[in-house]
Amino acid sequence: MGIGGISVGSLLIVLVIVMLLFGTKRLRNIGGDLGGALSGFRKAVRETEQTQDSLTLDAAAQPAAQRESQQRV
């Protein structure tokens, strides 16, 4: 058995059909585009996490009185 009950032979047949439909050059381009999109997504997630961490650290570093005065305004 392969992945999720699909055999390796079935996966190979699907791969051959996809290659015949799209061609290897187009599949290579699609793979490159997909890889670029995933790396861009990972970079955006990492930047968002860093921004949230820095905001959390900045808020924790402020004295309590200063935070209260900012909340009143």
N, CA, C and O atoms as a Tripos MOL2 file, in Angstrom:
@<TRIPOS>MOLECULE
protein
  292   291    73     0     0
PROTEIN
NO_CHARGES

@<TRIPOS>ATOM
      1 N           0.8320   -1.1910    0.0000 N.3       1 MET1
      2 CA          0.0000    0.0000    0.0000 C.3       1 MET1
      3 C           0.8700    1.2460    0.0000 C.2       1 MET1
      4 O           1.9580    1.2690    0.5750 O.2       1 MET1
      5 N           0.3770    2.2520   -0.6420 N.am      2 GLY2
      6 CA          1.0850    3.5160   -0.7250 C.3       2 GLY2
      7 C           0.4750    4.5280    0.2300 C.2       2 GLY2
      8 O           0.1410    4.2130    1.3720 O.2       2 GLY2
      9 N           0.3450    5.7080   -0.2490 N.am      3 ILE3
     10 CA         -0.1690    6.8150    0.5470 C.3       3 ILE3
     11 C          -1.6980    6.7830    0.5490 C.2       3 ILE3
     12 O          -2.3130    6.8740   -0.5130 O.2       3 ILE3
     13 N          -2.3100    6.6580    1.7080 N.am      4 GLY4
     14 CA         -3.7620    6.7130    1.8280 C.3       4 GLY4
     15 C          -4.4850    5.6340    1.0460 C.2       4 GLY4
     16 O          -5.5970    5.8710    0.5740 O.2       4 GLY4
     17 N          -3.9050    4.4780    0.8940 N.am      5 GLY5
     18 CA         -4.5480    3.3980    0.1750 C.3       5 GLY5
     19 C          -4.3150    3.4250   -1.3250 C.2       5 GLY5
     20 O          -4.8510    2.5800   -2.0420 O.2       5 GLY5
     21 N          -3.5310    4.3730   -1.8190 N.am      6 ILE6
     22 CA         -3.2170    4.4650   -3.2470 C.3       6 ILE6
     23 C          -1.8730    3.7850   -3.4570 C.2       6 ILE6
     24 O          -0.9000    4.0890   -2.7660 O.2       6 ILE6
     25 N          -1.8230    2.8770   -4.3980 N.am      7 SER7
     26 CA         -0.5810    2.1380   -4.6150 C.3       7 SER7
     27 C           0.4260    2.9800   -5.3920 C.2       7 SER7
     28 O           0.0750    3.9860   -6.0080 O.2       7 SER7
     29 N           1.6670    2.5520   -5.3500 N.am      8 VAL8
     30 CA          2.7440    3.2420   -6.0540 C.3       8 VAL8
     31 C           2.5010    3.1930   -7.5630 C.2       8 VAL8
     32 O           2.7770    4.1630   -8.2680 O.2       8 VAL8
     33 N           1.9890    2.0720   -8.0550 N.am      9 GLY9
     34 CA          1.6950    1.9460   -9.4800 C.3       9 GLY9
     35 C           0.6540    2.9480   -9.9420 C.2       9 GLY9
     36 O           0.7760    3.5220  -11.0240 O.2       9 GLY9
     37 N          -0.3700    3.1620   -9.1260 N.am     10 SER10
     38 CA         -1.4050    4.1440   -9.4580 C.3      10 SER10
     39 C          -0.8270    5.5530   -9.5020 C.2      10 SER10
     40 O          -1.1660    6.3430  -10.3820 O.2      10 SER10
     41 N           0.0510    5.8640   -8.5450 N.am     11 LEU11
     42 CA          0.6850    7.1870   -8.5320 C.3      11 LEU11
     43 C           1.5460    7.4040   -9.7750 C.2      11 LEU11
     44 O           1.5720    8.5020  -10.3300 O.2      11 LEU11
     45 N           2.2470    6.3610  -10.2090 N.am     12 LEU12
     46 CA          3.0630    6.4690  -11.4200 C.3      12 LEU12
     47 C           2.2050    6.6870  -12.6640 C.2      12 LEU12
     48 O           2.5690    7.4700  -13.5410 O.2      12 LEU12
     49 N           1.0800    6.0050  -12.7430 N.am     13 ILE13
     50 CA          0.1820    6.1910  -13.8840 C.3      13 ILE13
     51 C          -0.3520    7.6180  -13.9170 C.2      13 ILE13
     52 O          -0.4120    8.2310  -14.9830 O.2      13 ILE13
     53 N          -0.7360    8.1470  -12.7760 N.am     14 VAL14
     54 CA         -1.2220    9.5270  -12.6980 C.3      14 VAL14
     55 C          -0.1130   10.4920  -13.1020 C.2      14 VAL14
     56 O          -0.3700   11.4550  -13.8230 O.2      14 VAL14
     57 N           1.1060   10.2510  -12.6540 N.am     15 LEU15
     58 CA          2.2370   11.1010  -13.0050 C.3      15 LEU15
     59 C           2.4780   11.1100  -14.5100 C.2      15 LEU15
     60 O           2.7240   12.1670  -15.0900 O.2      15 LEU15
     61 N           2.4120    9.9470  -15.1430 N.am     16 VAL16
     62 CA          2.6150    9.8560  -16.5950 C.3      16 VAL16
     63 C           1.5150   10.6010  -17.3340 C.2      16 VAL16
     64 O           1.7950   11.2950  -18.3120 O.2      16 VAL16
     65 N           0.2730   10.4740  -16.8890 N.am     17 ILE17
     66 CA         -0.8390   11.1810  -17.5430 C.3      17 ILE17
     67 C          -0.6720   12.6880  -17.4050 C.2      17 ILE17
     68 O          -0.9000   13.4270  -18.3630 O.2      17 ILE17
     69 N          -0.2800   13.1460  -16.2350 N.am     18 VAL18
     70 CA         -0.0720   14.5900  -16.0180 C.3      18 VAL18
     71 C           1.0600   15.0910  -16.9080 C.2      18 VAL18
     72 O           0.9590   16.1700  -17.4920 O.2      18 VAL18
     73 N           2.1350   14.3150  -17.0130 N.am     19 MET19
     74 CA          3.2570   14.7270  -17.8710 C.3      19 MET19
     75 C           2.8330   14.7850  -19.3350 C.2      19 MET19
     76 O           3.2760   15.6680  -20.0690 O.2      19 MET19
     77 N           1.9910   13.8690  -19.7650 N.am     20 LEU20
     78 CA          1.5130   13.8920  -21.1430 C.3      20 LEU20
     79 C           0.5990   15.0880  -21.3970 C.2      20 LEU20
     80 O           0.6310   15.6770  -22.4780 O.2      20 LEU20
     81 N          -0.2080   15.4450  -20.4160 N.am     21 LEU21
     82 CA         -1.1330   16.5670  -20.5850 C.3      21 LEU21
     83 C          -0.4180   17.9130  -20.5920 C.2      21 LEU21
     84 O          -0.7020   18.7640  -21.4350 O.2      21 LEU21
     85 N           0.4940   18.1050  -19.6700 N.am     22 PHE22
     86 CA          1.1160   19.4120  -19.4940 C.3      22 PHE22
     87 C           2.5060   19.5270  -20.1120 C.2      22 PHE22
     88 O           2.9170   20.6260  -20.4850 O.2      22 PHE22
     89 N           3.2130   18.4560  -20.2250 N.am     23 GLY23
     90 CA          4.5850   18.5210  -20.7160 C.3      23 GLY23
     91 C           5.5470   18.8220  -19.5860 C.2      23 GLY23
     92 O           5.1780   19.4250  -18.5790 O.2      23 GLY23
     93 N           6.7840   18.3940  -19.7680 N.am     24 THR24
     94 CA          7.7610   18.5430  -18.6840 C.3      24 THR24
     95 C           8.1700   19.9930  -18.4630 C.2      24 THR24
     96 O           8.4220   20.4000  -17.3290 O.2      24 THR24
     97 N           8.2380   20.7810  -19.5450 N.am     25 LYS25
     98 CA          8.6560   22.1770  -19.3930 C.3      25 LYS25
     99 C           7.6290   22.9610  -18.5810 C.2      25 LYS25
    100 O           7.9790   23.7390  -17.6930 O.2      25 LYS25
    101 N           6.3590   22.7420  -18.9030 N.am     26 ARG26
    102 CA          5.3170   23.4680  -18.1880 C.3      26 ARG26
    103 C           5.2480   23.0140  -16.7250 C.2      26 ARG26
    104 O           5.0330   23.8330  -15.8320 O.2      26 ARG26
    105 N           5.4280   21.7210  -16.4830 N.am     27 LEU27
    106 CA          5.4400   21.2310  -15.1020 C.3      27 LEU27
    107 C           6.5980   21.8200  -14.3160 C.2      27 LEU27
    108 O           6.4530   22.1200  -13.1300 O.2      27 LEU27
    109 N           7.7470   21.9900  -14.9600 N.am     28 ARG28
    110 CA          8.9060   22.5960  -14.2960 C.3      28 ARG28
    111 C           8.5920   24.0430  -13.9210 C.2      28 ARG28
    112 O           8.9410   24.5000  -12.8330 O.2      28 ARG28
    113 N           7.9250   24.7620  -14.8370 N.am     29 ASN29
    114 CA          7.5560   26.1470  -14.5410 C.3      29 ASN29
    115 C           6.5430   26.2210  -13.4040 C.2      29 ASN29
    116 O           6.6350   27.0870  -12.5340 O.2      29 ASN29
    117 N           5.5810   25.3110  -13.4200 N.am     30 ILE30
    118 CA          4.5810   25.2940  -12.3580 C.3      30 ILE30
    119 C           5.2470   24.9880  -11.0160 C.2      30 ILE30
    120 O           4.9250   25.6080  -10.0020 O.2      30 ILE30
    121 N           6.1740   24.0330  -11.0160 N.am     31 GLY31
    122 CA          6.8950   23.6990   -9.7870 C.3      31 GLY31
    123 C           7.7080   24.8710   -9.2650 C.2      31 GLY31
    124 O           7.7350   25.1250   -8.0610 O.2      31 GLY31
    125 N           8.3720   25.5870  -10.1670 N.am     32 GLY32
    126 CA          9.1480   26.7580   -9.7580 C.3      32 GLY32
    127 C           8.2680   27.8560   -9.1910 C.2      32 GLY32
    128 O           8.6090   28.4840   -8.1890 O.2      32 GLY32
    129 N           7.1200   28.0850   -9.8430 N.am     33 ASP33
    130 CA          6.1900   29.0980   -9.3470 C.3      33 ASP33
    131 C           5.6230   28.7160   -7.9820 C.2      33 ASP33
    132 O           5.4870   29.5570   -7.0930 O.2      33 ASP33
    133 N           5.2990   27.4460   -7.8340 N.am     34 LEU34
    134 CA          4.7670   26.9790   -6.5600 C.3      34 LEU34
    135 C           5.8110   27.0980   -5.4530 C.2      34 LEU34
    136 O           5.4860   27.4950   -4.3340 O.2      34 LEU34
    137 N           7.0520   26.7580   -5.7550 N.am     35 GLY35
    138 CA          8.1290   26.8880   -4.7800 C.3      35 GLY35
    139 C           8.3610   28.3350   -4.3830 C.2      35 GLY35
    140 O           8.5890   28.6310   -3.2100 O.2      35 GLY35
    141 N           8.3060   29.2470   -5.3630 N.am     36 GLY36
    142 CA          8.4690   30.6650   -5.0630 C.3      36 GLY36
    143 C           7.3370   31.2020   -4.1970 C.2      36 GLY36
    144 O           7.5560   32.0140   -3.2990 O.2      36 GLY36
    145 N           6.1320   30.7380   -4.4800 N.am     37 ALA37
    146 CA          4.9840   31.1720   -3.6860 C.3      37 ALA37
    147 C           5.0960   30.6720   -2.2490 C.2      37 ALA37
    148 O           4.7970   31.4100   -1.3110 O.2      37 ALA37
    149 N           5.5230   29.4240   -2.0730 N.am     38 LEU38
    150 CA          5.6790   28.8830   -0.7270 C.3      38 LEU38
    151 C           6.7680   29.6030    0.0560 C.2      38 LEU38
    152 O           6.6050   29.8730    1.2460 O.2      38 LEU38
    153 N           7.8780   29.9160   -0.6070 N.am     39 SER39
    154 CA          8.9510   30.6190    0.1030 C.3      39 SER39
    155 C           8.5110   32.0380    0.4720 C.2      39 SER39
    156 O           8.8620   32.5350    1.5420 O.2      39 SER39
    157 N           7.7510   32.6880   -0.4020 N.am     40 GLY40
    158 CA          7.2240   34.0150   -0.0790 C.3      40 GLY40
    159 C           6.2600   33.9650    1.0940 C.2      40 GLY40
    160 O           6.2660   34.8460    1.9540 O.2      40 GLY40
    161 N           5.4270   32.9220    1.1200 N.am     41 PHE41
    162 CA          4.4850   32.7590    2.2260 C.3      41 PHE41
    163 C           5.2220   32.5240    3.5410 C.2      41 PHE41
    164 O           4.8710   33.1140    4.5630 O.2      41 PHE41
    165 N           6.2300   31.6770    3.5220 N.am     42 ARG42
    166 CA          7.0120   31.4110    4.7350 C.3      42 ARG42
    167 C           7.7060   32.6730    5.2320 C.2      42 ARG42
    168 O           7.7730   32.9220    6.4350 O.2      42 ARG42
    169 N           8.2220   33.4650    4.2990 N.am     43 LYS43
    170 CA          8.8990   34.7080    4.6700 C.3      43 LYS43
    171 C           7.9120   35.6790    5.3180 C.2      43 LYS43
    172 O           8.2430   36.3270    6.3110 O.2      43 LYS43
    173 N           6.7090   35.7820    4.7660 N.am     44 ALA44
    174 CA          5.6990   36.6740    5.3230 C.3      44 ALA44
    175 C           5.2760   36.2250    6.7190 C.2      44 ALA44
    176 O           5.0840   37.0550    7.6070 O.2      44 ALA44
    177 N           5.1300   34.9230    6.9130 N.am     45 VAL45
    178 CA          4.7560   34.4040    8.2270 C.3      45 VAL45
    179 C           5.8630   34.6940    9.2380 C.2      45 VAL45
    180 O           5.5910   35.0910   10.3710 O.2      45 VAL45
    181 N           7.1170   34.4900    8.8170 N.am     46 ARG46
    182 CA          8.2460   34.7410    9.7120 C.3      46 ARG46
    183 C           8.3110   36.2190   10.0970 C.2      46 ARG46
    184 O           8.5540   36.5390   11.2600 O.2      46 ARG46
    185 N           8.0980   37.1240    9.1370 N.am     47 GLU47
    186 CA          8.1320   38.5550    9.4260 C.3      47 GLU47
    187 C           7.0000   38.9530   10.3670 C.2      47 GLU47
    188 O           7.1890   39.7840   11.2540 O.2      47 GLU47
    189 N           5.8260   38.3590   10.1730 N.am     48 THR48
    190 CA          4.6920   38.6570   11.0360 C.3      48 THR48
    191 C           4.9630   38.1970   12.4650 C.2      48 THR48
    192 O           4.6510   38.9070   13.4210 O.2      48 THR48
    193 N           5.5420   37.0120   12.6050 N.am     49 GLU49
    194 CA          5.8730   36.5130   13.9450 C.3      49 GLU49
    195 C           6.9070   37.4000   14.6200 C.2      49 GLU49
    196 O           6.8050   37.6650   15.8180 O.2      49 GLU49
    197 N           7.9030   37.8620   13.8690 N.am     50 GLN50
    198 CA          8.9260   38.7330   14.4430 C.3      50 GLN50
    199 C           8.3180   40.0610   14.8700 C.2      50 GLN50
    200 O           8.6790   40.6000   15.9160 O.2      50 GLN50
    201 N           7.3980   40.5920   14.0680 N.am     51 THR51
    202 CA          6.7410   41.8570   14.4100 C.3      51 THR51
    203 C           5.9090   41.6930   15.6730 C.2      51 THR51
    204 O           5.9350   42.5540   16.5530 O.2      51 THR51
    205 N           5.1740   40.5960   15.7640 N.am     52 GLN52
    206 CA          4.3620   40.3610   16.9550 C.3      52 GLN52
    207 C           5.2380   40.1800   18.1850 C.2      52 GLN52
    208 O           4.9020   40.6750   19.2600 O.2      52 GLN52
    209 N           6.3530   39.4790   18.0420 N.am     53 ASP53
    210 CA          7.2650   39.2890   19.1710 C.3      53 ASP53
    211 C           7.8470   40.6150   19.6320 C.2      53 ASP53
    212 O           7.9430   40.8650   20.8330 O.2      53 ASP53
    213 N           8.2400   41.4740   18.6820 N.am     54 SER54
    214 CA          8.8250   42.7570   19.0660 C.3      54 SER54
    215 C           7.7830   43.6560   19.7220 C.2      54 SER54
    216 O           8.1030   44.3990   20.6490 O.2      54 SER54
    217 N           6.5260   43.5970   19.2440 N.am     55 LEU55
    218 CA          5.4780   44.3930   19.8770 C.3      55 LEU55
    219 C           5.1950   43.8960   21.2890 C.2      55 LEU55
    220 O           4.9450   44.6930   22.1930 O.2      55 LEU55
    221 N           5.2330   42.5960   21.4770 N.am     56 THR56
    222 CA          5.0130   42.0270   22.8060 C.3      56 THR56
    223 C           6.1370   42.4390   23.7550 C.2      56 THR56
    224 O           5.8840   42.7980   24.9050 O.2      56 THR56
    225 N           7.3760   42.3880   23.2710 N.am     57 LEU57
    226 CA          8.5090   42.7890   24.1090 C.3      57 LEU57
    227 C           8.4560   44.2730   24.4250 C.2      57 LEU57
    228 O           8.7780   44.6740   25.5440 O.2      57 LEU57
    229 N           8.0510   45.1060   23.4530 N.am     58 ASP58
    230 CA          7.9400   46.5420   23.7000 C.3      58 ASP58
    231 C           6.8710   46.8350   24.7420 C.2      58 ASP58
    232 O           7.0620   47.6880   25.6090 O.2      58 ASP58
    233 N           5.7500   46.1330   24.6600 N.am     59 ALA59
    234 CA          4.6720   46.3590   25.6200 C.3      59 ALA59
    235 C           5.0870   45.9050   27.0140 C.2      59 ALA59
    236 O           4.7210   46.5350   28.0060 O.2      59 ALA59
    237 N           5.8420   44.8280   27.0950 N.am     60 ALA60
    238 CA          6.2830   44.3350   28.4020 C.3      60 ALA60
    239 C           7.3410   45.2390   29.0080 C.2      60 ALA60
    240 O           7.4780   45.2900   30.2300 O.2      60 ALA60
    241 N           8.0900   45.9530   28.1820 N.am     61 ALA61
    242 CA          9.1620   46.8050   28.6780 C.3      61 ALA61
    243 C           8.6480   48.1400   29.2050 C.2      61 ALA61
    244 O           9.3540   48.8070   29.9600 O.2      61 ALA61
    245 N           7.4460   48.5440   28.8290 N.am     62 GLN62
    246 CA          6.9160   49.8200   29.2820 C.3      62 GLN62
    247 C           6.5110   49.7180   30.7510 C.2      62 GLN62
    248 O           5.9710   48.6960   31.1760 O.2      62 GLN62
    249 N           6.7610   50.7450   31.5080 N.am     63 PRO63
    250 CA          6.2920   50.7570   32.8900 C.3      63 PRO63
    251 C           4.7670   50.7340   32.9400 C.2      63 PRO63
    252 O           4.1020   51.2000   32.0150 O.2      63 PRO63
    253 N           4.2210   50.1950   34.0160 N.am     64 ALA64
    254 CA          2.7720   50.0420   34.1390 C.3      64 ALA64
    255 C           2.0670   51.3960   34.1060 C.2      64 ALA64
    256 O           1.0090   51.5190   33.4890 O.2      64 ALA64
    257 N           2.6260   52.4050   34.7500 N.am     65 ALA65
    258 CA          1.9960   53.7250   34.7720 C.3      65 ALA65
    259 C           1.9250   54.3190   33.3760 C.2      65 ALA65
    260 O           0.9300   54.9460   33.0120 O.2      65 ALA65
    261 N           2.9620   54.1260   32.6090 N.am     66 GLN66
    262 CA          2.9860   54.6710   31.2550 C.3      66 GLN66
    263 C           1.9430   53.9660   30.3880 C.2      66 GLN66
    264 O           1.2890   54.6150   29.5730 O.2      66 GLN66
    265 N           1.7750   52.6670   30.5450 N.am     67 ARG67
    266 CA          0.7730   51.9340   29.7870 C.3      67 ARG67
    267 C          -0.6250   52.4060   30.1570 C.2      67 ARG67
    268 O          -1.4870   52.5440   29.2890 O.2      67 ARG67
    269 N          -0.8540   52.6540   31.4450 N.am     68 GLU68
    270 CA         -2.1760   53.1220   31.8840 C.3      68 GLU68
    271 C          -2.4820   54.4970   31.3020 C.2      68 GLU68
    272 O          -3.6100   54.7490   30.8770 O.2      68 GLU68
    273 N          -1.4980   55.3860   31.2760 N.am     69 SER69
    274 CA         -1.7350   56.7200   30.7300 C.3      69 SER69
    275 C          -1.9950   56.6510   29.2190 C.2      69 SER69
    276 O          -2.7620   57.4560   28.6910 O.2      69 SER69
    277 N          -1.3850   55.7260   28.5400 N.am     70 GLN70
    278 CA         -1.6190   55.5890   27.1080 C.3      70 GLN70
    279 C          -2.9990   55.0090   26.8490 C.2      70 GLN70
    280 O          -3.6240   55.3440   25.8430 O.2      70 GLN70
    281 N          -3.4860   54.1560   27.7230 N.am     71 GLN71
    282 CA         -4.8100   53.5650   27.5460 C.3      71 GLN71
    283 C          -5.8990   54.5810   27.7890 C.2      71 GLN71
    284 O          -6.9680   54.4880   27.1860 O.2      71 GLN71
    285 N          -5.6630   55.5500   28.6540 N.am     72 ARG72
    286 CA         -6.6740   56.5780   28.9490 C.3      72 ARG72
    287 C          -6.8440   57.5390   27.7920 C.2      72 ARG72
    288 O          -7.9340   58.0800   27.6060 O.2      72 ARG72
    289 N          -5.8160   57.7660   27.0160 N.am     73 VAL73
    290 CA         -5.8560   58.7500   25.9250 C.3      73 VAL73
    291 C          -6.5980   58.2260   24.7760 C.2      73 VAL73
    292 O          -6.7360   58.9140   23.7650 O.2      73 VAL73
@<TRIPOS>BOND
     1     1     2 1
     2     2     3 1
     3     3     4 2
     4     3     5 am
     5     5     6 1
     6     6     7 1
     7     7     8 2
     8     7     9 am
     9     9    10 1
    10    10    11 1
    11    11    12 2
    12    11    13 am
    13    13    14 1
    14    14    15 1
    15    15    16 2
    16    15    17 am
    17    17    18 1
    18    18    19 1
    19    19    20 2
    20    19    21 am
    21    21    22 1
    22    22    23 1
    23    23    24 2
    24    23    25 am
    25    25    26 1
    26    26    27 1
    27    27    28 2
    28    27    29 am
    29    29    30 1
    30    30    31 1
    31    31    32 2
    32    31    33 am
    33    33    34 1
    34    34    35 1
    35    35    36 2
    36    35    37 am
    37    37    38 1
    38    38    39 1
    39    39    40 2
    40    39    41 am
    41    41    42 1
    42    42    43 1
    43    43    44 2
    44    43    45 am
    45    45    46 1
    46    46    47 1
    47    47    48 2
    48    47    49 am
    49    49    50 1
    50    50    51 1
    51    51    52 2
    52    51    53 am
    53    53    54 1
    54    54    55 1
    55    55    56 2
    56    55    57 am
    57    57    58 1
    58    58    59 1
    59    59    60 2
    60    59    61 am
    61    61    62 1
    62    62    63 1
    63    63    64 2
    64    63    65 am
    65    65    66 1
    66    66    67 1
    67    67    68 2
    68    67    69 am
    69    69    70 1
    70    70    71 1
    71    71    72 2
    72    71    73 am
    73    73    74 1
    74    74    75 1
    75    75    76 2
    76    75    77 am
    77    77    78 1
    78    78    79 1
    79    79    80 2
    80    79    81 am
    81    81    82 1
    82    82    83 1
    83    83    84 2
    84    83    85 am
    85    85    86 1
    86    86    87 1
    87    87    88 2
    88    87    89 am
    89    89    90 1
    90    90    91 1
    91    91    92 2
    92    91    93 am
    93    93    94 1
    94    94    95 1
    95    95    96 2
    96    95    97 am
    97    97    98 1
    98    98    99 1
    99    99   100 2
   100    99   101 am
   101   101   102 1
   102   102   103 1
   103   103   104 2
   104   103   105 am
   105   105   106 1
   106   106   107 1
   107   107   108 2
   108   107   109 am
   109   109   110 1
   110   110   111 1
   111   111   112 2
   112   111   113 am
   113   113   114 1
   114   114   115 1
   115   115   116 2
   116   115   117 am
   117   117   118 1
   118   118   119 1
   119   119   120 2
   120   119   121 am
   121   121   122 1
   122   122   123 1
   123   123   124 2
   124   123   125 am
   125   125   126 1
   126   126   127 1
   127   127   128 2
   128   127   129 am
   129   129   130 1
   130   130   131 1
   131   131   132 2
   132   131   133 am
   133   133   134 1
   134   134   135 1
   135   135   136 2
   136   135   137 am
   137   137   138 1
   138   138   139 1
   139   139   140 2
   140   139   141 am
   141   141   142 1
   142   142   143 1
   143   143   144 2
   144   143   145 am
   145   145   146 1
   146   146   147 1
   147   147   148 2
   148   147   149 am
   149   149   150 1
   150   150   151 1
   151   151   152 2
   152   151   153 am
   153   153   154 1
   154   154   155 1
   155   155   156 2
   156   155   157 am
   157   157   158 1
   158   158   159 1
   159   159   160 2
   160   159   161 am
   161   161   162 1
   162   162   163 1
   163   163   164 2
   164   163   165 am
   165   165   166 1
   166   166   167 1
   167   167   168 2
   168   167   169 am
   169   169   170 1
   170   170   171 1
   171   171   172 2
   172   171   173 am
   173   173   174 1
   174   174   175 1
   175   175   176 2
   176   175   177 am
   177   177   178 1
   178   178   179 1
   179   179   180 2
   180   179   181 am
   181   181   182 1
   182   182   183 1
   183   183   184 2
   184   183   185 am
   185   185   186 1
   186   186   187 1
   187   187   188 2
   188   187   189 am
   189   189   190 1
   190   190   191 1
   191   191   192 2
   192   191   193 am
   193   193   194 1
   194   194   195 1
   195   195   196 2
   196   195   197 am
   197   197   198 1
   198   198   199 1
   199   199   200 2
   200   199   201 am
   201   201   202 1
   202   202   203 1
   203   203   204 2
   204   203   205 am
   205   205   206 1
   206   206   207 1
   207   207   208 2
   208   207   209 am
   209   209   210 1
   210   210   211 1
   211   211   212 2
   212   211   213 am
   213   213   214 1
   214   214   215 1
   215   215   216 2
   216   215   217 am
   217   217   218 1
   218   218   219 1
   219   219   220 2
   220   219   221 am
   221   221   222 1
   222   222   223 1
   223   223   224 2
   224   223   225 am
   225   225   226 1
   226   226   227 1
   227   227   228 2
   228   227   229 am
   229   229   230 1
   230   230   231 1
   231   231   232 2
   232   231   233 am
   233   233   234 1
   234   234   235 1
   235   235   236 2
   236   235   237 am
   237   237   238 1
   238   238   239 1
   239   239   240 2
   240   239   241 am
   241   241   242 1
   242   242   243 1
   243   243   244 2
   244   243   245 am
   245   245   246 1
   246   246   247 1
   247   247   248 2
   248   247   249 am
   249   249   250 1
   250   250   251 1
   251   251   252 2
   252   251   253 am
   253   253   254 1
   254   254   255 1
   255   255   256 2
   256   255   257 am
   257   257   258 1
   258   258   259 1
   259   259   260 2
   260   259   261 am
   261   261   262 1
   262   262   263 1
   263   263   264 2
   264   263   265 am
   265   265   266 1
   266   266   267 1
   267   267   268 2
   268   267   269 am
   269   269   270 1
   270   270   271 1
   271   271   272 2
   272   271   273 am
   273   273   274 1
   274   274   275 1
   275   275   276 2
   276   275   277 am
   277   277   278 1
   278   278   279 1
   279   279   280 2
   280   279   281 am
   281   281   282 1
   282   282   283 1
   283   283   284 2
   284   283   285 am
   285   285   286 1
   286   286   287 1
   287   287   288 2
   288   287   289 am
   289   289   290 1
   290   290   291 1
   291   291   292 2
@<TRIPOS>SUBSTRUCTURE
     1 MET1         2 RESIDUE 1 A MET
     2 GLY2         6 RESIDUE 1 A GLY
     3 ILE3        10 RESIDUE 1 A ILE
     4 GLY4        14 RESIDUE 1 A GLY
     5 GLY5        18 RESIDUE 1 A GLY
     6 ILE6        22 RESIDUE 1 A ILE
     7 SER7        26 RESIDUE 1 A SER
     8 VAL8        30 RESIDUE 1 A VAL
     9 GLY9        34 RESIDUE 1 A GLY
    10 SER10       38 RESIDUE 1 A SER
    11 LEU11       42 RESIDUE 1 A LEU
    12 LEU12       46 RESIDUE 1 A LEU
    13 ILE13       50 RESIDUE 1 A ILE
    14 VAL14       54 RESIDUE 1 A VAL
    15 LEU15       58 RESIDUE 1 A LEU
    16 VAL16       62 RESIDUE 1 A VAL
    17 ILE17       66 RESIDUE 1 A ILE
    18 VAL18       70 RESIDUE 1 A VAL
    19 MET19       74 RESIDUE 1 A MET
    20 LEU20       78 RESIDUE 1 A LEU
    21 LEU21       82 RESIDUE 1 A LEU
    22 PHE22       86 RESIDUE 1 A PHE
    23 GLY23       90 RESIDUE 1 A GLY
    24 THR24       94 RESIDUE 1 A THR
    25 LYS25       98 RESIDUE 1 A LYS
    26 ARG26      102 RESIDUE 1 A ARG
    27 LEU27      106 RESIDUE 1 A LEU
    28 ARG28      110 RESIDUE 1 A ARG
    29 ASN29      114 RESIDUE 1 A ASN
    30 ILE30      118 RESIDUE 1 A ILE
    31 GLY31      122 RESIDUE 1 A GLY
    32 GLY32      126 RESIDUE 1 A GLY
    33 ASP33      130 RESIDUE 1 A ASP
    34 LEU34      134 RESIDUE 1 A LEU
    35 GLY35      138 RESIDUE 1 A GLY
    36 GLY36      142 RESIDUE 1 A GLY
    37 ALA37      146 RESIDUE 1 A ALA
    38 LEU38      150 RESIDUE 1 A LEU
    39 SER39      154 RESIDUE 1 A SER
    40 GLY40      158 RESIDUE 1 A GLY
    41 PHE41      162 RESIDUE 1 A PHE
    42 ARG42      166 RESIDUE 1 A ARG
    43 LYS43      170 RESIDUE 1 A LYS
    44 ALA44      174 RESIDUE 1 A ALA
    45 VAL45      178 RESIDUE 1 A VAL
    46 ARG46      182 RESIDUE 1 A ARG
    47 GLU47      186 RESIDUE 1 A GLU
    48 THR48      190 RESIDUE 1 A THR
    49 GLU49      194 RESIDUE 1 A GLU
    50 GLN50      198 RESIDUE 1 A GLN
    51 THR51      202 RESIDUE 1 A THR
    52 GLN52      206 RESIDUE 1 A GLN
    53 ASP53      210 RESIDUE 1 A ASP
    54 SER54      214 RESIDUE 1 A SER
    55 LEU55      218 RESIDUE 1 A LEU
    56 THR56      222 RESIDUE 1 A THR
    57 LEU57      226 RESIDUE 1 A LEU
    58 ASP58      230 RESIDUE 1 A ASP
    59 ALA59      234 RESIDUE 1 A ALA
    60 ALA60      238 RESIDUE 1 A ALA
    61 ALA61      242 RESIDUE 1 A ALA
    62 GLN62      246 RESIDUE 1 A GLN
    63 PRO63      250 RESIDUE 1 A PRO
    64 ALA64      254 RESIDUE 1 A ALA
    65 ALA65      258 RESIDUE 1 A ALA
    66 GLN66      262 RESIDUE 1 A GLN
    67 ARG67      266 RESIDUE 1 A ARG
    68 GLU68      270 RESIDUE 1 A GLU
    69 SER69      274 RESIDUE 1 A SER
    70 GLN70      278 RESIDUE 1 A GLN
    71 GLN71      282 RESIDUE 1 A GLN
    72 ARG72      286 RESIDUE 1 A ARG
    73 VAL73      290 RESIDUE 1 A VAL
